[in-house]
């Protein structure tokens, strides 16, 4: 049975709409990601994912691989 959760991350490095597109595309193409949404104005990154397949660290590393820093956030 899938174990879906929503993880909130934040990046302070989003400087243009293509940043948003790059991160969303990378995350949404990963196995185990149900949906990823990046909010340009706030730097908030919301990811619904299967915790059996994708960990918070996997999300951070995927974002780092696109060239941006991110951290898990409560808000």
Secondary structure as the mmCIF struct_conf table of DSSP 4:
data_model
#
loop_
_struct_conf.conf_type_id
_struct_conf.id
_struct_conf.beg_label_comp_id
_struct_conf.beg_label_asym_id
_struct_conf.beg_label_seq_id
_struct_conf.end_label_comp_id
_struct_conf.end_label_asym_id
_struct_conf.end_label_seq_id
STRN STRN1 UNK A 4 UNK A 10
BEND BEND1 UNK A 12 UNK A 12
BEND BEND2 UNK A 16 UNK A 16
HELX_RH_AL_P HELX_RH_AL_P1 UNK A 17 UNK A 28
TURN_TY1_P TURN_TY1_P1 UNK A 29 UNK A 29
BEND BEND3 UNK A 30 UNK A 30
TURN_TY1_P TURN_TY1_P2 UNK A 31 UNK A 32
STRN STRN2 UNK A 33 UNK A 39
TURN_TY1_P TURN_TY1_P3 UNK A 40 UNK A 43
STRN STRN3 UNK A 44 UNK A 50
TURN_TY1_P TURN_TY1_P4 UNK A 51 UNK A 53
HELX_RH_AL_P HELX_RH_AL_P2 UNK A 56 UNK A 65
TURN_TY1_P TURN_TY1_P5 UNK A 66 UNK A 67
STRN STRN4 UNK A 71 UNK A 72
#
